[in-house]
């Protein structure tokens, strides 16, 4: 009866939401696990297993940024990425 583990957040550039950016989820070994495209408000969401994850955002103009998060079972982990 464990709740889902969620990693979600927003991608911004210059303080504004970055819609249409690609956000990749990489496991603790750097292995590609999943990819989503941000909404018009820069939002993204992954359902993942508990553990350490790297969240990497890629956008037009070769903009790349990433952050590392620790996702806990049944929790929502927030990740804000600024390009």
C-alpha positions, 0 to 999 in steps of 0.5 A, a space after each residue: 500500500 505504498 504511495 507512488 514516488 514522484 519527481 516533479 518541478 519546473 524548468 526556467 530560463 531567465 526567470 521565465 517558464 521554459 515550455 518545450 524543454 526536454 527533461 531526462 531522468 538519469 539513475 545513480 549510475 548516469 543511465 538514461 531512464 526516461 524523458 518528458 517534454 515540459 508543459 507551457 508552464 515549464 512543468 515536468 513530472 516523473 514516477 520513479 523508484 526511491 533513490 538518487 536521481 539526476 534530472 537534466 534539462 535540455 532546451 533550444 540554443 544548446 541550453 543544458 542544466 541539471 540537478 541531483 535529487 533524492 527521491 523517497 518512497 511515497 514522497 513528492 520530490 521537487 526539482 527546479 532547474 534554471 537554464 
